[in-house]
Amino acid sequence: MTIISEPFSLEHVDINSDNFGDDGFLRAGLKLNHLRMIVAIEDSGQISAAAEVLNISQPAASRMLSDMESIVKTSLYERVARGVVLTTFGEALARRARKILLELREASREIGELKSGKGGSVFIGAVTAPAMSLVVPAINTVRKTFPGIEVNIQVETSNVLARELLAARHDFIISRIPDDLNPRLFEVREIGVEKACLIVRSRHPLLKKKVPSTLSEIKDYDWVFQPPGTLLRRTIEDIFLSRAVRLPENIVNTSSLLLTCAIICETDAIAPVAIDVAQFLASQSSNASDVRILPIDFEINVKPYSLITVRERALPPSARLLYDLILEESIRQAEGSVG
């Protein structure tokens, strides 16, 4: 994925063509589906995948790309071993196209909100801990006060959420900025620190101990981890390394909380999860949540998370409402923990 901190403008391209006038592309036949196509190509890197997104055949998608290149009078993509990549001109057009499509979506939402007076849709992403502790209470408040608002939530890792936000698939996220993305692209407000713990099934042999378990005692058990490179996984690995304890060897990697619980409940495996999640699971009475928090002699503190928006991208009214409610809830919880 190519991120350019200073916007690249098609107006800066030195091409002798009338198509680079104020409405040259429109007069030359550029259509909304062309914009959807170039964005889909950038997202997928595959003509076949882009065709599927637009619900057209692959030959029709290829013809559409050819039409676009005729309209802009330059190449927009190049074929590579595993698909296609956009040229500099293609990237510039895709970036502008994404903004245009976003504005059209926002226009539709705003008109819908104006018609209903209090409706609309909100698209947010969150890592697991604040999704449980902050988003759920805010949604409950919204549903009581503004029942017409539709809330769409994606719970994922920070790496995924930040890119989804840049791609205009979310209004805002509760997450961290990945190390490989330019922080100047975002507006960030830190709202909490995630604490994690280890979970095991209720019949786990380590729960019979009268004292907390040590790293040396738990290293030889099976483990269920998030995929390599994720923040919670790196935090646990750093704890092992800092205490010169060998890392666990028998590992299942999954980002699915449901699958994690299924493995935990059926084996003696150990898994790290956010404390909010563990407390929720342990409080349930079903067989599917036969989960307990394992007492340990060390703390698992994960990097703080923040409310994150894209710089200079205004939130629509319904999204601003939920953003403010989540911020208020984070302040209330912080004050309660201090008290």
C-alpha positions in Angstrom: 0.0 0.0 0.0 1.4 3.4 -1.0 0.9 6.3 1.4 1.8 9.8 0.3 1.7 12.4 3.1 1.4 15.3 0.7 -1.6 14.9 -1.6 -0.6 14.2 -5.2 -2.8 16.2 -7.6 -3.6 15.2 -11.1 -3.4 18.9 -11.9 0.4 18.6 -11.4 0.9 16.0 -14.1 2.5 17.5 -17.2 0.5 15.9 -19.9 -0.6 17.8 -23.0 -4.3 16.8 -23.0 -7.5 18.7 -22.7 -8.7 15.9 -20.4 -6.9 17.6 -17.5 -9.2 20.6 -17.6 -11.9 21.4 -15.0 -14.3 18.8 -16.3 -12.3 17.1 -19.0 -12.6 13.6 -17.6 -16.4 13.9 -17.3 -16.7 15.2 -20.8 -14.5 12.4 -22.0 -16.8 9.8 -20.5 -15.4 9.0 -17.0 -18.2 7.4 -15.0 -18.9 6.5 -11.4 -18.2 2.8 -12.1 -14.8 3.8 -13.5 -14.0 5.3 -10.0 -15.3 2.2 -8.3 -13.1 0.0 -10.6 -9.8 1.9 -10.0 -10.4 1.8 -6.2 -11.2 -1.9 -6.3 -8.0 -2.6 -8.3 -6.0 -0.7 -5.7 -7.6 -2.7 -2.9 -7.3 -6.1 -4.4 -4.5 -6.0 -6.9 -6.5 -8.4 -9.1 -8.7 -7.6 -12.1 -10.8 -10.7 -11.3 -11.4 -9.6 -7.7 -12.2 -6.0 -8.8 -14.7 -7.5 -11.3 -16.4 -9.5 -8.5 -16.7 -6.3 -6.4 -18.5 -4.5 -9.2 -20.5 -7.7 -10.1 -19.3 -7.8 -13.7 -17.3 -10.3 -15.7 -13.5 -10.2 -15.9 -13.5 -9.3 -19.6 -15.9 -6.4 -18.9 -13.6 -5.2 -16.1 -10.6 -5.3 -18.5 -12.6 -3.3 -21.1 -13.5 -0.8 -18.4 -9.8 -0.4 -17.5 -9.0 0.1 -21.2 -11.7 2.7 -21.5 -10.3 4.6 -18.5 -6.8 4.7 -19.9 -8.3 6.1 -23.2 -10.1 8.8 -21.2 -7.0 9.9 -19.2 -4.6 9.2 -22.0 -2.0 7.4 -19.9 -1.4 3.9 -18.4 -3.1 3.3 -15.0 -1.8 -0.1 -14.2 0.9 -2.7 -14.9 0.7 -6.4 -14.9 2.9 -8.3 -12.4 3.3 -11.9 -11.5 0.4 -12.0 -9.0 -2.0 -9.6 -10.6 -1.7 -5.9 -11.3 -0.3 -2.8 -9.6 -1.3 0.8 -10.2 1.1 3.3 -11.9 1.7 6.7 -10.3 -1.1 8.0 -12.4 -3.4 5.1 -11.4 -2.6 5.8 -7.7 -3.4 9.5 -8.1 -6.7 8.7 -9.7 -7.6 6.0 -7.2 -6.9 8.4 -4.3 -9.2 11.0 -5.7 -11.8 8.4 -6.7 -11.8 7.1 -3.1 -12.5 10.6 -1.8 -15.3 11.2 -4.3 -17.0 7.9 -3.4 -16.6 8.7 0.2 -18.2 12.2 -0.3 -21.1 10.6 -2.2 -21.6 8.1 0.6 -21.6 10.9 3.2 -24.0 12.9 1.1 -26.4 10.0 1.1 -26.1 9.6 4.8 -26.5 13.3 5.5 -29.6 13.5 3.4 -31.0 10.5 5.1 -30.3 12.0 8.5 -31.9 15.2 7.5 -35.0 13.4 6.4 -35.4 11.4 9.5 -34.1 14.0 11.9 -32.1 11.6 13.9 -31.2 8.6 11.8 -28.1 7.6 9.9 -25.3 5.0 9.9 -22.0 4.9 11.7 -19.1 2.8 10.7 -16.5 2.2 13.4 -13.7 -0.3 14.1 -12.2 -1.2 17.5 -9.7 -3.5 19.1 -11.3 -6.0 21.4 -10.9 -4.4 24.8 -12.5 -0.9 24.1 -15.1 -2.6 21.9 -16.3 -4.4 25.1 -15.8 -1.6 27.7 -16.5 1.6 25.7 -18.4 0.9 22.5 -21.1 -1.4 24.0 -22.1 1.2 26.7 -22.1 4.0 24.1 -24.3 2.0 21.7 -26.8 1.3 24.5 -27.1 5.0 25.1 -27.5 5.7 21.4 -30.2 3.1 20.9 -32.2 4.6 23.8 -31.9 8.2 22.6 -31.7 7.9 18.8 -33.1 4.4 17.9 -32.9 5.2 14.1 -29.1 5.2 14.0 -27.5 2.1 12.6 -24.1 1.2 14.0 -21.7 -1.0 12.1 -18.7 -2.4 14.1 -15.6 -4.3 13.0 -13.5 -5.8 15.7 -10.0 -6.4 14.4 -6.3 -5.7 15.0 -4.8 -2.3 14.8 -3.0 -3.1 11.5 -6.3 -4.0 9.8 -8.3 -1.1 11.3 -5.9 1.7 10.5 -5.9 0.7 6.8 -9.7 0.3 6.7 -9.9 3.8 8.1 -7.6 5.2 5.5 -9.7 3.4 2.9 -12.8 5.3 4.1 -14.5 2.2 5.3 -14.8 3.5 8.9 -15.7 6.9 10.3 -13.3 6.4 13.2 -11.6 3.6 15.0 -10.5 2.8 18.6 -7.0 1.4 18.0 -3.4 2.2 17.7 -1.5 3.6 14.7 0.7 0.8 13.2 4.4 1.5 13.1 4.5 1.4 9.3 1.9 4.1 8.7 2.6 7.9 8.7 1.1 9.3 12.0 0.5 12.6 10.3 -2.4 11.1 8.4 -4.4 10.8 11.6 -6.0 12.8 14.4 -5.4 10.9 17.6 -6.9 11.2 21.1 -5.6 8.6 23.7 -8.4 7.3 25.9 -7.2 4.2 27.7 -4.6 1.6 28.5 -5.4 -2.1 27.7 -4.7 -4.6 30.4 -4.6 -8.2 29.5 -4.6 -11.5 31.4 -4.3 -15.3 30.7 -7.4 -17.5 30.4 -7.7 -21.3 30.9 -10.6 -23.7 31.3 -12.1 -24.2 34.8 -10.6 -27.6 35.2 -7.0 -26.5 34.3 -4.4 -28.1 36.6 -2.7 -24.7 37.2 -5.9 -23.4 39.0 -5.3 -26.0 41.7 -2.2 -24.1 42.9 -2.5 -21.8 45.9 0.0 -19.3 44.5 0.1 -17.4 41.1 1.8 -19.2 38.3 5.1 -18.1 37.0 6.4 -17.8 33.4 8.5 -20.9 33.8 5.5 -22.9 34.9 3.3 -21.9 32.0 5.8 -22.0 29.1 5.4 -25.7 28.4 1.6 -25.7 28.0 -0.1 -25.3 24.6 -0.9 -21.7 23.8 -3.5 -19.9 21.6 -2.0 -16.6 20.3 -3.2 -13.9 18.0 -1.3 -14.0 14.6 2.4 -13.1 14.7 3.1 -9.3 14.8 -0.1 -8.3 16.6 0.4 -6.1 19.6 -0.9 -8.5 22.3 1.3 -11.3 20.9 4.3 -9.1 20.9 3.6 -7.9 24.4 3.5 -11.5 25.7 6.7 -12.4 23.8 8.5 -9.4 25.2 7.6 -10.5 28.7 9.1 -13.9 28.2 12.2 -12.5 26.6 12.7 -9.8 29.2 12.8 -12.5 31.9 15.0 -14.9 29.9 12.3 -17.5 29.8 12.0 -19.7 26.7 9.0 -18.8 24.5 6.2 -21.3 24.2 6.6 -23.8 21.3 3.2 -25.4 21.0 1.1 -22.6 19.5 -2.2 -22.2 17.6 -2.5 -18.8 15.8 -5.9 -17.3 15.4 -7.6 -13.9 15.5 -10.9 -15.5 16.3 -12.0 -15.1 19.9 -14.7 -17.8 19.4 -12.1 -20.3 18.2 -9.8 -19.3 21.1 -12.5 -20.1 23.6 -13.4 -23.4 21.9 -9.8 -24.5 22.2 -9.4 -23.3 25.7 -12.5 -25.1 26.9 -11.5 -28.4 25.4 -7.8 -28.5 26.3 -5.2 -27.3 28.9 -4.1 -24.5 26.5 -3.5 -21.0 27.7 -4.5 -17.8 25.9 -3.8 -14.1 26.5 -6.9 -11.8 26.1 -8.0 -8.4 27.3 -9.2 -8.4 30.9 -12.6 -6.9 29.9 -13.1 -9.9 27.6 -11.9 -12.4 30.2 -14.2 -11.0 32.9 -17.2 -11.1 30.5 -16.5 -14.7 29.5 -15.9 -15.9 33.1 -19.2 -14.3 34.2 -21.3 -16.4 31.7 -22.9 -19.6 32.8 -23.0 -21.6 29.5 -20.7 -24.5 28.7 -19.2 -22.4 25.8 -17.7 -20.0 28.3 -16.0 -22.5 30.7 -13.2 -19.9 31.0 -11.3 -18.7 34.1 -8.6 -16.1 34.6 -5.3 -17.7 35.5 -3.6 -16.0 38.5 0.0 -15.0 37.4 2.9 -13.3 39.2 3.3 -10.7 36.5 1.3 -7.9 34.8 0.4 -7.7 31.1 0.0 -4.1 30.1 -0.5 -3.4 26.4 0.1 -0.1 24.6 -2.6 2.6 25.1 -5.4 2.8 22.5 -6.9 6.0 21.1 -9.9 7.4 19.3 -8.5 7.9 15.7 -9.9 9.8 12.7 -8.3 10.7 9.4 -6.9 14.2 9.4 -9.1 16.8 7.7 -12.0 14.3 7.3 -15.1 15.6 9.1 -17.3 13.2 10.9 -21.0 13.1 9.9 -23.5 14.0 12.7 -24.4 10.4 13.7 -20.7 9.4 13.8 -19.8 12.5 15.8 -22.6 11.6 18.3 -21.1 8.1 18.9 -17.6 9.5 19.0 -18.5 11.9 21.7 -20.4 9.3 23.7 -17.4 6.9 23.6 -15.1 9.8 24.7 -17.4 10.6 27.6 -17.6 7.0 28.7 -13.8 6.7 28.6 -13.5 9.8 30.8 -16.1 8.4 33.2 -14.4 5.1 33.5 -11.0 6.8 34.1 -12.4 9.0 36.8 -14.0 5.9 38.4 -10.8 3.9 38.5 -9.0 6.8 40.1 -11.7 7.2 42.7 
